[in-house]
Amino acid sequence: MKVLHKILILIFLLMNQLGYAQEGASSCSELQANFQQYQSCATSIPFQNTTNNGNGETFVTSCIGEDFKAPTWFFMKILNSGNIFLQISQVSTGGFGTDVDFVLWGPFNNLSNICSQLNLAKEVDCSYAPDSIENVQLFNAVAGEFYILLVDNWSNIPGEITITQTGGSGSSDCSFLSSVEILDTAGNEITQLDYCKPATKDLVATIDVNDFPGNLADLRFNYKWYRNDVLLTEILDSTSNTNTFTVDQTGLYKVETTAYDFTDPDVDPGNLVISADEIQLNFYDKPILNAGPHTLQQCDFIPPNNDGVASVNLTELAPEITNNDNLIALSYFTDAALTQQITNPADFTNTIAFNQTIYVTGRYGAGPVVCNSDPVQIQLTVNPTSVSNYPDMAPACPELNTNSTTFDFDSQRILIKNTFFPTTNVGIAFYRNTTDASIEQNELTNASTFVSGIYTIYTRIETGNDCAAVGIFEIEVYEAPNQNPITPILVCEDETVILASKDAEILALQNPTVQTRYFFTFENARDNINAINKNSNLNPNVGSSTIFVRLTDNANQCFSVVNFAVNVFPLPNITTPSTLSTCGDNTSTLFNLNSKIAEITGNNSNYTVAFYATQADLLADDAIPNPETYNSVSKTIFVKATDPTGNNCTAETTLALNVLQVPGIDTVPQLLEECDATGFHVFDITEREPILRGTTPMNETVFRYYINLSDAEANNNNTINTPQTFTNTVIDYQKVYIRLNSTVNFDSQTGIPCHRIYEQELFVRPYPENLLKDTSYKICIDIDGNVVNQALVDAGLPDSQYSFDWFNEFDALAENRIINGNERIFTTPFAGEYSVKITNITNSALCSTIVNFTVENTLIPFSIKGEPTELIGFGIDNTITAITTPQSADFEYMLNNEGWQQSNVFNTVSDGIHLLSVRNKFGCGEISTSVVITDYPKYFTPNGDGYHDYWNIGGRVGVDALNVYIFDRSGKLIKDLTNNESGWDGTYEGRPLPSDDYWFKVIYSKNGVTGEYMNHFSLKR
């Protein structure tokens, strides 16, 4: 991968001498990501516009109020400070001008995250005019500042855009026109950056001259080559836009170039802006190996031992081959072409019997590039070998309390050397298997461990690096007794321990030849001294101690030491509690036995406590099931405390129970009741004290009175201060609470005096309700003065709840009581003053109300007539007057059930037959008569709703003869109603006539007198 850092250091060639084609970015995000490709330079060279590339980006501008149609994005860098005036023009592919818009933002210090900075505050110029030519004005531009230019093809028509600087002393930077790149000799980017010495690499500096509009032969080029910022060479005024530099060392190579037109008199060759490119190349050394010769001889360990095939560790020659250079990594191959690499040279089995050549190359393993050395050879020889039998080593027991042991291989090595190679200088090594012996890995030492079992040990005899002989012998590790875990002994301090009881558990999984002995210390068990008599009774101290067991296998004398804990738990530390005295009636009461637990246990929450009614229950562990509510007489019960955290050890004691008599009697106080219309009254709530105290002496009790039960139960000081004159605080009904305390008996646990709490109910009864009328009651009298109906007075309250006493005269005086007047309803034929006493008999308060009332006579109507009885009302006010016999102010009058009125005169009576009525307003009679009004209705509405659907003269029975004619406005006869009793329905010859005023003429006769009347009415639809 080529690591290429391009440094574009500004190069300025006059804009009026150089031209190039430029393309912008299709979106702001593309410009932001690759801004180097989208620099704007006002060269007057047209470039292709874009179409239909609305990408969804939105920016708030002062002139363009919608999404861009086909935007092209550039950045400008200011080269020379001053004003810059640009002209943007756009034409279609046919050469016609098309609408183009623009926005210019800036200035910016750099282009990092530039899209998020394009806002109204940064807007410099903007146009949304419908023109093909737009003018951009940038004032006071400062060299080095950046600006963003958006050109929008608003017409969305394919074509070209041209940007030209038309004025101003400032200018934009066009330095990218002569950029340089380091390429290879084929003109391609250099992708191989790593080389092995003595290789070299040609670097070709290539300057882009494609955009130069003049004569290329007039261009001159200068080159400077650097390695690690140190100048290596300089080439001046070259006529070639390429220059080759050959390198062979690691470093960062950089080329700096300048270019100019030597024919331009205005160009200063000493003040040219530089373009540069750089590349990092690496050249690595390859190792030099020891050429040898290298030989390796191996014994044929793998059976059969004479086939010339064996496993060998080729890497044991690595120090020799690398000259002890640990940085060189070696690779091993079976062929000279180095194509068949040996994957595990530390355990290689030769593929050619007896003799085989191995090829080895080296490289520096830490380098990123593999530079292999020249190969060297190993000559491998596998010699047929006979296996010798060496003396076995003595069997061994595992180390104490382990499953393994070690062997003294140094002594075995001396034995073999002195016995079999007394005069030969050989190396002797021991291995667990033939593979390890063949490749010399995992050599056994005096520290090598072996678990129980029999092992064959392979012996390798060497002279130098070459295997000289092979031998075997055996070692054996006996099995020691198993070290199985032993459960601890858990006892209470009043119990003894016999260690022999653990034998069955300890020997359960052991060989039958294993025996046990018990000790107080590990050292005694290890040394087998001061053993404990396991059949005797031990009384260990409270706490935890360890017993050690020596397990000896008599078959091989191997032994192990195991241990187990003896945990002795103390008995619960409890106290015999004081007597539990509880208040109660008679001789027994409910005791909360649990209230004594804290005293018994000394507040030790770990203990559980059970209570027993008898000694037999204690022995049977039959505890009292509900100790919080234990009903008992005075007696002594039994207590057992258990410590669940201490091996459930127990301790026992007793508890004395004493029943204390509560004062007073067990009763409900009789109600206190008073009468008061307000719902409140003064009570003496102490009047029940003698009854409540019963036989308890007065000097052993005290009464306390409370409004709230909670206060009474708490026996606090929120008492009623003056119970002899207590006014209820809750209207109508209230409970108060009477606490009767003993002054001699107190609960032993709480210190609360024995007591009773009584509920005293207070009732404030209302007086009976007065349901009598406020006005007088009436006796109905006919025209002759006879009593038709007596006055009836109803108290309105139920007989089952109230009693009634009736009296002549007011105020219910006893001497005026009416005999047999005790019903709810009272009747009398005599006018006068009366009274009634009403008493509520549903409670003992017997609240009474006295009501005074009067009885008066009233007349019954005898006859009624209308004045007039028949009225022809054409053109007059229709008034009817009711005339009655007798006349009375107690009468009321009504026409057609339209409501009773005090006046006997009815005005504006409509046409028709009417019912005229009179009644006594106190219910003493009602009579009626008829009157007739002959007249016409002022309108009708023939719409079929059942109301006013026909027009006709009303009250026709009030005349002897009647002819009626209906005309329209023009006088045309529409309808003759002489013989039509139902009336006109608003049609003419079956067709509905319109809403309008219609005229009529009436010819009538009454009692031989003929009259005529004309007027009009309205038809409404």
Buried (B, 14 or more C-beta within 10 A) or exposed (E): EEEBEEEBEBBBBEBEEBBBEBEBBBBBBBBBEEBEEBBBBBBBBBBBBBBEBBEEBEBEBEEBEEEBBBBBBBBBBBBBBBEBBBBBBBBBEEEEBBBBBBBBBBBBEEBEEBBEBBEEEBBBBBBBBEBBEBBBEBEEBEBEBBBBBBBBBBBBBBBBBBBBBEEBEBBBBBBBBBBBBBBBEEEEEBEEBBBBEEEEBEBBBBBBBEBBEBEEEEBBBBBBBBBEEEEBEEBEEBEBBBBEBEBEEBBBBBBBBBBBBEEEEEBEEEEBBBBBBBBBBBBBEBBEBBEBEBBBBBBBBBEEBEEBBBBBBBBBBBEBBBEEBEEBBBBBBBEEEBEEEBEEBBBBBBEEEBEBEBBBBBBBEEBEBBBBBEBBBBBBBBBEBEBBEBEBBEBBBBEBEEBEBBBEBEEBBEBBBEEBBEEEEBBBBBBBEBBBBBBBBEBBEEEBBBEBEEBEBBBBBBBEBEBBBBBBBBBBBBBBBBBBEBEBBBBBBEBEBEBEEBBEEBBEEBBEEBBBBBBBBBEBBBEEEEBBEBEEEBEBEEEEBEBBBBBBBEEBEBBBBBBBEBBBBBBBEBEEBEEBBBBBEEEBBBBBBBBBBEBBBEEBEEBBBBBBBEEEBBEEEEBBEEBEEBEBEBEEBBBBBBBEEBBEBBBBBEBBBBBBBBBBBEEEBEEBBBBBEEEBBEBEBBBBBEEBBBEBEEEEBBBBBBBEBEBBBEBEEEBBEEBEEBEBEEEBEBEBBBBBBBEBBBBBBEEBBBBBBBEBBBBBBBBBBBEBEEEBBBBBBBEEEEEEBBBBBBBBBEEEEBBBBBBBEBEBEEEBBBEEBBEBEBBBEEBEBBBBBBBBEEEEBEBBBBBBBEBBBBBBBBEBBBBBEBBBBBEEEBBBBBBBEEEBEBBBBBBBEEEBEEEBEBEEBBBBBBBBBBBBBBEBBBBEBEBBBBBBBEEBBBEEEEEEBBBBBBBBEBBEEBBBBBBBEEEEEBBEBEEEEEBBBBEBEEEEBEEEEBBBBBBBEBEEEEEEBEEBBBBEE
